[in-house]
Amino acid sequence: MKVIDIIQQHKDRRGLSFEVLPPLKGNGTDGLFATIDKLRELEPLFINITTHHSEYVYKELPNGQFERNRVRRRPGTVAIAAALQNRYRLPVVPHVICSGATAEDIEYELLDLQFLGIENLLLLRGDKAKDDRVFTPTPGGYAHTTELMHQVNRFNEGFFNDDTPIKHPGTPFAYGVAAYPEKHEEAPNLEMDMQYLKMKQEMGAQYAVTQLFYDNGKFFDFVSRARQAGITIPIIPGIKPLARLSQLTVVPRTFRCDLPEALANEVVKCKSDEDARRLGIAWGIDQCRELYASGFHTIHFYTVSAVDSVKEIAKEIL
């Protein structure tokens, strides 16, 4: 079932979705399955699986020099999506990203996903490489999500990327995109960010999932401005509960999101990871209750390092 249909069916009922990561290279699936087993009882509407393409790592050579190599630390998004769909019979939404991929790579990814009967995607540009000052597209790849969307649209219409007709087109993909309540870090301003989101809607995006945020006021303002700009697709709020003391400074800096004053006042009182975890749970419960009360009946959780916290929050709000 398509995510947009799931959202519409649950528009008057409280529901959750989750994002998980593929295992690190060399690790098995036991840890991931254990995570899903914990969350499955919450009856998630769908599960997102992130994609991580290769990145540069430096290896020291015997002569003291360093060699730069590309390593893919979390392969297997397509296989993990298939494994979760087959094991749990839940809709899965693998991320398809521009970062680290050529158009040909993406084409084969789409073919594999179609063969596996996976029909939902989240289309993203992806993060810049750690050592790059700005995002640098892979040669033969894309700089913007809209270019990726164009390829998926052409694939849905029955054409490969070189405009060769697909002899036996399969089921078209449905897809969502990202949204940024506090604007994308590279956007010059929120207004232009809003224009990009509207363009993605016009190109076929059926819904948007937001970057994580801790200030509901900024999310509500973003949605209001989006509606005024003619953006009508569902906007799903993305929540990540703080779970460790280090995250109190790392998460806002990494994800370019502000902590509201009330939360910041509590943050400075935390002395341990358990203090931070309890604060994250309490704040997450209040956030979600307000979001549900305001009519946002699907909430998306980023679960990395916070599976138990997400579970505690969900039991309080559902």
C-alpha positions as a Python dict, from the first residue, in 0.01 Angstrom:
ca = {
    (1, 'M'): (0, 0, 0),
    (2, 'K'): (122, 348, -80),
    (3, 'V'): (223, 571, 210),
    (4, 'I'): (-13, 847, 99),
    (5, 'D'): (-305, 603, 118),
    (6, 'I'): (-196, 490, 464),
    (7, 'I'): (-180, 852, 581),
    (8, 'Q'): (-527, 924, 443),
    (9, 'Q'): (-673, 613, 606),
    (10, 'H'): (-531, 720, 944),
    (11, 'K'): (-600, 1092, 918),
    (12, 'D'): (-842, 1076, 1213),
    (13, 'R'): (-640, 831, 1422),
    (14, 'R'): (-306, 859, 1596),
    (15, 'G'): (-26, 674, 1419),
    (16, 'L'): (352, 646, 1410),
    (17, 'S'): (625, 566, 1162),
    (18, 'F'): (993, 499, 1222),
    (19, 'E'): (1330, 540, 1055),
    (20, 'V'): (1604, 279, 1100),
    (21, 'L'): (1959, 237, 968),
    (22, 'P'): (2101, -66, 783),
    (23, 'P'): (2363, -253, 991),
    (24, 'L'): (2727, -150, 970),
    (25, 'K'): (2930, -343, 716),
    (26, 'G'): (3019, -683, 863),
    (27, 'N'): (2739, -683, 1117),
    (28, 'G'): (2439, -909, 1086),
    (29, 'T'): (2072, -824, 1105),
    (30, 'D'): (2013, -941, 1464),
    (31, 'G'): (2045, -592, 1610),
    (32, 'L'): (1813, -438, 1352),
    (33, 'F'): (1553, -713, 1395),
    (34, 'A'): (1570, -665, 1772),
    (35, 'T'): (1493, -296, 1720),
    (36, 'I'): (1195, -371, 1497),
    (37, 'D'): (1072, -636, 1742),
    (38, 'K'): (1066, -369, 2015),
    (39, 'L'): (878, -122, 1799),
    (40, 'R'): (647, -359, 1615),
    (41, 'E'): (395, -377, 1900),
    (42, 'L'): (334, -5, 1846),
    (43, 'E'): (187, -94, 1503),
    (44, 'P'): (396, 145, 1291),
    (45, 'L'): (227, 262, 973),
    (46, 'F'): (551, 224, 775),
    (47, 'I'): (926, 196, 828),
    (48, 'N'): (1189, 409, 655),
    (49, 'I'): (1534, 265, 582),
    (50, 'T'): (1819, 510, 534),
    (51, 'T'): (2075, 489, 254),
    (52, 'H'): (2445, 558, 310),
    (53, 'H'): (2670, 569, 6),
    (54, 'S'): (3045, 553, 17),
    (55, 'E'): (3259, 807, 200),
    (56, 'Y'): (3628, 883, 216),
    (57, 'V'): (3840, 728, 490),
    (58, 'Y'): (4214, 768, 543),
    (59, 'K'): (4444, 468, 599),
    (60, 'E'): (4796, 520, 729),
    (61, 'L'): (5062, 347, 520),
    (62, 'P'): (5387, 195, 654),
    (63, 'N'): (5583, 495, 522),
    (64, 'G'): (5376, 733, 735),
    (65, 'Q'): (5173, 871, 446),
    (66, 'F'): (4795, 843, 424),
    (67, 'E'): (4595, 682, 149),
    (68, 'R'): (4241, 804, 80),
    (69, 'N'): (3986, 534, -4),
    (70, 'R'): (3613, 527, -49),
    (71, 'V'): (3430, 294, 188),
    (72, 'R'): (3060, 220, 217),
    (73, 'R'): (3001, 167, 587),
    (74, 'R'): (2630, 82, 575),
    (75, 'P'): (2548, -109, 257),
    (76, 'G'): (2234, -310, 203),
    (77, 'T'): (1942, -68, 205),
    (78, 'V'): (1756, -253, -73),
    (79, 'A'): (1814, -594, 87),
    (80, 'I'): (1718, -468, 433),
    (81, 'A'): (1398, -314, 294),
    (82, 'A'): (1306, -648, 136),
    (83, 'A'): (1397, -840, 451),
    (84, 'L'): (1182, -618, 673),
    (85, 'Q'): (888, -627, 433),
    (86, 'N'): (901, -1007, 409),
    (87, 'R'): (962, -1066, 781),
    (88, 'Y'): (715, -817, 928),
    (89, 'R'): (463, -760, 649),
    (90, 'L'): (489, -385, 702),
    (91, 'P'): (521, -117, 434),
    (92, 'V'): (886, -17, 393),
    (93, 'V'): (1022, 307, 250),
    (94, 'P'): (1387, 288, 143),
    (95, 'H'): (1570, 615, 92),
    (96, 'V'): (1704, 676, -258),
    (97, 'I'): (1966, 951, -259),
    (98, 'C'): (2183, 1147, -500),
    (99, 'S'): (2489, 1141, -276),
    (100, 'G'): (2754, 895, -391),
    (101, 'A'): (2544, 753, -676),
    (102, 'T'): (2542, 784, -1053),
    (103, 'A'): (2222, 789, -1255),
    (104, 'E'): (2305, 433, -1362),
    (105, 'D'): (2343, 324, -998),
    (106, 'I'): (2003, 469, -923),
    (107, 'E'): (1846, 300, -1224),
    (108, 'Y'): (1965, -42, -1107),
    (109, 'E'): (1844, 41, -756),
    (110, 'L'): (1499, 118, -894),
    (111, 'L'): (1493, -205, -1090),
    (112, 'D'): (1590, -410, -784),
    (113, 'L'): (1325, -241, -570),
    (114, 'Q'): (1060, -297, -835),
    (115, 'F'): (1152, -665, -867),
    (116, 'L'): (1109, -697, -490),
    (117, 'G'): (762, -544, -495),
    (118, 'I'): (864, -234, -301),
    (119, 'E'): (659, 63, -423),
    (120, 'N'): (734, 345, -175),
    (121, 'L'): (1047, 562, -177),
    (122, 'L'): (1180, 867, 3),
    (123, 'L'): (1382, 1075, -243),
    (124, 'L'): (1664, 1285, -99),
    (125, 'R'): (1979, 1460, -206),
    (126, 'G'): (2174, 1312, 84),
    (127, 'D'): (2451, 1462, 294),
    (128, 'K'): (2770, 1607, 162),
    (129, 'A'): (3088, 1408, 216),
    (130, 'K'): (3253, 1479, 552),
    (131, 'D'): (3560, 1638, 397),
    (132, 'D'): (3371, 1850, 142),
    (133, 'R'): (3290, 2213, 217),
    (134, 'V'): (2981, 2195, -3),
    (135, 'F'): (2786, 1910, -159),
    (136, 'T'): (2970, 1771, -461),
    (137, 'P'): (2768, 1547, -693),
    (138, 'T'): (2917, 1219, -806),
    (139, 'P'): (3029, 1233, -1171),
    (140, 'G'): (2732, 1106, -1369),
    (141, 'G'): (2504, 1176, -1074),
    (142, 'Y'): (2287, 1457, -947),
    (143, 'A'): (2327, 1776, -747),
    (144, 'H'): (1959, 1819, -657),
    (145, 'T'): (1666, 1605, -547),
    (146, 'T'): (1456, 1739, -833),
    (147, 'E'): (1694, 1576, -1083),
    (148, 'L'): (1650, 1245, -902),
    (149, 'M'): (1275, 1294, -906),
    (150, 'H'): (1286, 1348, -1282),
    (151, 'Q'): (1461, 1013, -1326),
    (152, 'V'): (1205, 833, -1108),
    (153, 'N'): (920, 1002, -1295),
    (154, 'R'): (1062, 890, -1630),
    (155, 'F'): (1106, 538, -1491),
    (156, 'N'): (742, 543, -1379),
    (157, 'E'): (643, 653, -1730),
    (158, 'G'): (822, 352, -1876),
    (159, 'F'): (1159, 492, -1979),
    (160, 'F'): (1516, 427, -1873),
    (161, 'N'): (1744, 720, -1805),
    (162, 'D'): (1872, 720, -2164),
    (163, 'D'): (1508, 745, -2285),
    (164, 'T'): (1504, 382, -2400),
    (165, 'P'): (1154, 239, -2348),
    (166, 'I'): (1119, -22, -2072),
    (167, 'K'): (984, -332, -2242),
    (168, 'H'): (773, -442, -1945),
    (169, 'P'): (719, -148, -1706),
    (170, 'G'): (634, -253, -1353),
    (171, 'T'): (430, -89, -1081),
    (172, 'P'): (514, 284, -1060),
    (173, 'F'): (682, 413, -747),
    (174, 'A'): (517, 657, -509),
    (175, 'Y'): (747, 885, -316),
    (176, 'G'): (786, 1146, -49),
    (177, 'V'): (1053, 1409, 9),
    (178, 'A'): (1213, 1595, 299),
    (179, 'A'): (1106, 1928, 448),
    (180, 'Y'): (1297, 2159, 681),
    (181, 'P'): (1097, 2363, 938),
    (182, 'E'): (1410, 2563, 1022),
    (183, 'K'): (1525, 2563, 654),
    (184, 'H'): (1786, 2347, 488),
    (185, 'E'): (2136, 2448, 596),
    (186, 'E'): (2232, 2542, 240),
    (187, 'A'): (1917, 2734, 151),
    (188, 'P'): (1965, 3113, 151),
    (189, 'N'): (1631, 3162, 328),
    (190, 'L'): (1313, 2981, 426),
    (191, 'E'): (1114, 3136, 141),
    (192, 'M'): (1338, 2978, -122),
    (193, 'D'): (1331, 2649, 67),
    (194, 'M'): (952, 2668, 46),
    (195, 'Q'): (972, 2724, -331),
    (196, 'Y'): (1178, 2407, -366),
    (197, 'L'): (924, 2209, -165),
    (198, 'K'): (641, 2339, -383),
    (199, 'M'): (838, 2243, -693),
    (200, 'K'): (878, 1891, -555),
    (201, 'Q'): (503, 1874, -496),
    (202, 'E'): (439, 1981, -855),
    (203, 'M'): (680, 1715, -978),
    (204, 'G'): (495, 1438, -796),
    (205, 'A'): (594, 1422, -430),
    (206, 'Q'): (292, 1293, -239),
    (207, 'Y'): (400, 1389, 113),
    (208, 'A'): (692, 1537, 304),
    (209, 'V'): (868, 1424, 621),
    (210, 'T'): (1040, 1696, 820),
    (211, 'Q'): (1386, 1715, 960),
    (212, 'L'): (1381, 1666, 1336),
    (213, 'F'): (1283, 1965, 1549),
    (214, 'Y'): (1220, 2043, 1915),
    (215, 'D'): (1017, 2363, 1882),
    (216, 'N'): (659, 2290, 1778),
    (217, 'G'): (601, 2659, 1723),
    (218, 'K'): (852, 2663, 1438),
    (219, 'F'): (689, 2355, 1286),
    (220, 'F'): (340, 2507, 1304),
    (221, 'D'): (468, 2828, 1149),
    (222, 'F'): (638, 2630, 871),
    (223, 'V'): (320, 2439, 789),
    (224, 'S'): (114, 2759, 790),
    (225, 'R'): (354, 2927, 550),
    (226, 'A'): (361, 2616, 332),
    (227, 'R'): (-18, 2616, 302),
    (228, 'Q'): (-16, 2986, 214),
    (229, 'A'): (240, 2908, -57),
    (230, 'G'): (8, 2648, -212),
    (231, 'I'): (173, 2338, -70),
    (232, 'T'): (-110, 2095, -1),
    (233, 'I'): (64, 1760, 48),
    (234, 'P'): (69, 1609, 400),
    (235, 'I'): (365, 1728, 607),
    (236, 'I'): (468, 1466, 863),
    (237, 'P'): (653, 1597, 1170),
    (238, 'G'): (985, 1427, 1247),
    (239, 'I'): (1080, 1375, 1612),
    (240, 'K'): (1403, 1249, 1772),
    (241, 'P'): (1408, 1234, 2151),
    (242, 'L'): (1731, 1338, 2317),
    (243, 'A'): (1880, 1024, 2473),
    (244, 'R'): (2237, 1102, 2579),
    (245, 'L'): (2412, 1389, 2750),
    (246, 'S'): (2638, 1448, 2449),
    (247, 'Q'): (2335, 1490, 2222),
    (248, 'L'): (2223, 1801, 2404),
    (249, 'T'): (2483, 1998, 2207),
    (250, 'V'): (2566, 1763, 1920),
    (251, 'V'): (2213, 1713, 1783),
    (252, 'P'): (2122, 2085, 1745),
    (253, 'R'): (2459, 2153, 1582),
    (254, 'T'): (2448, 1851, 1350),
    (255, 'F'): (2088, 1892, 1239),
    (256, 'R'): (2078, 2273, 1242),
    (257, 'C'): (1783, 2293, 1479),
    (258, 'D'): (1729, 2521, 1776),
    (259, 'L'): (1632, 2420, 2127),
    (260, 'P'): (1344, 2634, 2258),
    (261, 'E'): (1420, 2832, 2574),
    (262, 'A'): (1211, 2606, 2799),
    (263, 'L'): (1404, 2299, 2683),
    (264, 'A'): (1740, 2477, 2698),
    (265, 'N'): (1672, 2572, 3060),
    (266, 'E'): (1623, 2204, 3144),
    (267, 'V'): (1922, 2091, 2938),
    (268, 'V'): (2170, 2280, 3157),
    (269, 'K'): (2044, 2087, 3461),
    (270, 'C'): (2133, 1746, 3312),
    (271, 'K'): (2432, 1580, 3475),
    (272, 'S'): (2417, 1229, 3327),
    (273, 'D'): (2294, 1029, 3029),
    (274, 'E'): (1996, 917, 3235),
    (275, 'D'): (1905, 1279, 3308),
    (276, 'A'): (1922, 1355, 2936),
    (277, 'R'): (1716, 1047, 2850),
    (278, 'R'): (1441, 1132, 3096),
    (279, 'L'): (1433, 1490, 2970),
    (280, 'G'): (1413, 1365, 2609),
    (281, 'I'): (1120, 1140, 2693),
    (282, 'A'): (929, 1409, 2884),
    (283, 'W'): (984, 1668, 2611),
    (284, 'G'): (895, 1417, 2338),
    (285, 'I'): (568, 1327, 2510),
    (286, 'D'): (468, 1693, 2536),
    (287, 'Q'): (570, 1758, 2174),
    (288, 'C'): (371, 1466, 2039),
    (289, 'R'): (62, 1535, 2245),
    (290, 'E'): (54, 1890, 2110),
    (291, 'L'): (111, 1769, 1753),
    (292, 'Y'): (-169, 1515, 1777),
    (293, 'A'): (-402, 1773, 1936),
    (294, 'S'): (-325, 2006, 1645),
    (295, 'G'): (-436, 1749, 1388),
    (296, 'F'): (-103, 1592, 1289),
    (297, 'H'): (-204, 1230, 1333),
    (298, 'T'): (108, 1069, 1184),
    (299, 'I'): (437, 1133, 1365),
    (300, 'H'): (769, 1007, 1230),
    (301, 'F'): (1037, 899, 1479),
    (302, 'Y'): (1411, 895, 1420),
    (303, 'T'): (1511, 597, 1633),
    (304, 'V'): (1893, 597, 1622),
    (305, 'S'): (2024, 576, 1981),
    (306, 'A'): (1671, 628, 2111),
    (307, 'V'): (1470, 309, 2052),
    (308, 'D'): (1372, 261, 2416),
    (309, 'S'): (1288, 629, 2453),
    (310, 'V'): (1066, 619, 2144),
    (311, 'K'): (887, 317, 2285),
    (312, 'E'): (823, 492, 2617),
    (313, 'I'): (695, 804, 2442),
    (314, 'A'): (468, 604, 2214),
    (315, 'K'): (308, 416, 2503),
    (316, 'E'): (215, 748, 2662),
    (317, 'I'): (72, 918, 2355),
    (318, 'L'): (-115, 648, 2164),
}
